Amino acid sequence: MGFMAEYLTHHLQLDLEALRNGNLQLRHLSTALVTACRGLHSEIDFALAGLETLAKVFDPPAPPRSPTREQDLLTSDPDLELLLSKISTVNNLLSSLEKKVLRSLQETVSKHNLALPSVATAPLPPTKPMAVQNFEVKVGKSQRAAVMVDVESGTVAITKKGSGTPEETIPQDKILQLIKYQSVQSKVRLVYDRDQNKSLSRDFIFPNARKREAFCQLLQLMKIQHSNLDEPDLISVYIGTWNMGSTPPPRSLASWLTSRGLGRTQDETTACIPHDIYVIGTQENSLGDREWVEFLRASLKTLMSIDYRVVALQCLWSIKIVVLVKPEHERRISHVNTSSVKTGIANTLGNKGAVGVSFLFNGTSFGFVNCHLASGSEKIHRRNQNYSDILRSLVLGDKRLSAFDLTLRFTHLFWFGDLNYRLNMDVQDILAHVTKREFEALLAVDQLNLEREKNKVFLRFNEGDISFPPTYRYERGSRDNYIWQKFKTTGMRINVPSWCDRILWKSHPETHIVCNSYGCTDDIVTSDHSPVFATFEVGVTSQFVPKKGKGDGKGEAPGSSPESLACIEWESIEVIVKTASRSKCYIEFHSYCLEEPQRSGENTSQSCDIPGFLKLSWSAKHLPMLHPILSDLEYLGDQHLLLSIKGTESCESYGECCIAMRSMIGSMAQQFETFLFHRGEETGSMRGWMKVRVPKDRRSTRERLYEWISFKEEDAEAVADVPTCSKLPGHRVRSRPHSIPDTASSYTNPAYFIFEGLPNTWALAPDIPEALHRPFNERQREGPRRRSPAPPPMEEEPWGGRPCSVVGGPGHGRQLSPLPVGRQKRPKSAVLERDLLAAVGDCSLTALHMARCLSELDRVSPERGSRLDGSVAGGPKVQLRQTRSALEPPPRGCPEMSGPTRDAQRHGHATEWPCDRGDRSRSIGAWLSHLGLEQYKEGLYENGWDDLEFFRDITEQDLLEAGVLSPTHRKLIQAKLRESSTESLQQRPYLKPNA
């Protein structure tokens, strides 16, 4: 390299002088480059000769080249142009040679009728059969039994203790429903068909919640294996993240890849069930790219006996992400994109940053981001900025959605890596809490949790419950000690034990995703970080093919009448955006179910009474009617609409949102309400009325494989405690949208404290009960029922004893899966100063609250026949609840309130409304609750099925119109109604399903 040093030392100045004199040819640099590359000529000539000879063998005869020109070329002095020409020739030969050889061999095979084995059609290697699994359970109060699950044969056998033969064997096609109890996390109810007109149910209590989950997973796997579906409804996704500390990995990664170790882990009976997709993210990985991929594939092949295929590999220095899938899923993967972003010094170095992969799995879009953020306890703002830079700069997903926030482009987005957020606590106190396994106190001071509460990062993301110790900074070679002192040339640095390595996710509303495990290993000790894993059960959609006579698969049949086509109709939209602009705006509509994006007209009205905020409204005349490419209910129920608010003059987006179409399907307009996001920030809110009309002959649907598992909040005996007055149907007056989880109040961003001259919080009443001192964030995220962190696995009370915490079940509406257990909760011990003020509710005067107050009285639609204020068109107003001025503080806890109403207000529930339905509507709700189908109560009420006297006469079509889309659930309801007459229902309003 002496010639380069010589150029930099002596000749660089000469080129600089020549450039000043107007000479653009850097003569001395060219000379240095020619000298550096002189050795390449002989190597390239040798390789080129061999490649040209091989190409001539398979090329058709061609006229020879001019020897004179070749001779002149070869005898000329070597220079950069010649070298580049040779490299270009090698490149062209390499890129075309394989195609030429393949084409020539194919012609030879076809010409001489040679029969050669086809690699493409070779059958996939058989997978290992699942062993029969046995579970010891309690049936009834004290009877012991064994439940045997045979996945391969598709049967569940029940054997009483002491008996040698099974008491009953249930085929998988007879199993109607599996109900998980949320109050007793080790209890499950199995509902099955015994004969054509009668269904039975069995309650099993497992030794612990982990065994119950293993039983449910095996039954789910059994359903999948024995289904007749060509395309899957449900897949399992494994996410792993590990900072390898620039050292080679150990020989075995078995514990990491099978989710075993600490935290919420897989049971041994299901740990070796292979996942459909493995996504492995690493940081400080010193292995070569190809070497690391082959090591992972070999590890999985040893563990699962499956040769996983590589979907994508993306690297940025030592940050790597690898996506592997089962061979049978390889054809289902399409539109693969990769990207990377540097966030090191001045965003130019790749020692910190992110790598990402996105793809479509049939009709479901996935995004995965593996990142390594800035280190250091004090660099919180730098980490937040890293997150923002990654969010804005990663180029992933559908290019048509590039203007949308990255978190809205995918059905499911997973974000993981060494996020490097630390704990704001003295190291000795941290060690003391870790020793006692008091993780709640540590999570209260976790920087990531605190920043999420402030809406600084990961808005509306989810994270599983953390029940494992901090994963950083361990002594290498063991997991016994944390090494929190780090000596550097600049002095000693304190690295407190922290949960640096995290896995979060965000999904479109009303999609199915369940986190089944979240933990870390305890036996991989080569790095100062422990590997972290999480596994997910994810619902996916296939490319929908209409039945014959219902279109050609690319759109509706030409000449179809408007009545035979589905349409999306908007009655009104109201938006509040955070902006100082006064420009007119329009709305852009995107969806995979639309042939092309659509846009509205300009907003019909706007006001800017509040500094920094703009309120916009659109009437039905200025909103487009949207026509999906297919009109089938089964197809539309899986679709989502992406909306963007854009300025008419600048076309700049002020915010984007996502609306699920499933809850909007029906002949009556439904209210939606959601948040607006832009570049990772919450920028406003949107609400309105819309409906998705589906033709009657297109309303057939089928049950998804994940819909047969439901969740039940309370045990059957607890139903007697329901209040004497039930809630009215809530679609038109509910305070939360379908598109987001029900919460007490979710606008906590200080940017929404918009009323000048008014306090953001109010004095705490001295007589507030102790129960109201629960942390605000826990109440905010928990949804319509009580939720508190689940105990660590080792603290589970055996044999179905009630745990001290209650985990909430599914929210209101037609939610497909339970609310994530770890939705941004702070533990009870994490009481910050502002929580004491927030204990009576969200005292901030928010944009969303303002929107409700300003438009509470003008939400009238003659077509709906009802008003937002509860009055009926043409009739007297019924006061549902007292309204208060926008400038009036929220009510404090009232000592005179008692019973369920007061408890509901404490925990952020809407107060029960006065009603005249009596006990009969409540009985329907209780009866559905016993079946585990309480999610259909509101839809039945809305369609007039609120009286037991008429409920027995309900038809399957009535159930379908009321929102009971699952055929199994419709069949179960009708079977139970046939078993009981109207009189017996009225005599026993809390009739148990197995009574």
BELVENGI-V744711 format. One record per helix or strand of 2 or more residues. SS is the DSSP state (A for helix, B for strand). FROM is the first residue (numbers start at 1). TO is the last residue. If there is no record, write none. Layout:
BEGIN
{{SS & FROM & TO} {SS & FROM & TO}}
END
This chain:
BEGIN
{{A & 2 & 20} {A & 27 & 58} {A & 67 & 75} {A & 80 & 112} {B & 133 & 139} {B & 143 & 150} {B & 155 & 160} {B & 168 & 171} {A & 172 & 174} {B & 175 & 181} {B & 187 & 195} {B & 198 & 206} {A & 209 & 225} {B & 234 & 243} {A & 254 & 257} {B & 262 & 264} {B & 277 & 283} {A & 289 & 304} {B & 309 & 316} {B & 319 & 325} {A & 327 & 332} {B & 333 & 342} {A & 345 & 347} {B & 353 & 361} {B & 364 & 372} {A & 380 & 393} {A & 399 & 401} {A & 406 & 408} {B & 412 & 418} {A & 427 & 435} {A & 439 & 443} {A & 447 & 453} {B & 485 & 488} {B & 491 & 494} {B & 501 & 507} {B & 513 & 520} {B & 532 & 539} {A & 562 & 564} {B & 567 & 578} {B & 585 & 590} {B & 598 & 599} {B & 605 & 607} {B & 613 & 619} {A & 620 & 622} {A & 633 & 636} {B & 640 & 647} {B & 653 & 660} {A & 662 & 664} {B & 670 & 678} {B & 681 & 693} {A & 696 & 698} {B & 709 & 712} {A & 716 & 721} {A & 750 & 752} {A & 770 & 773} {A & 776 & 781} {A & 793 & 795} {A & 833 & 838} {A & 847 & 854} {B & 860 & 861} {B & 866 & 867} {A & 899 & 906} {A & 918 & 930} {A & 934 & 942} {A & 948 & 951} {A & 956 & 961} {A & 967 & 979} {A & 982 & 987}}
END
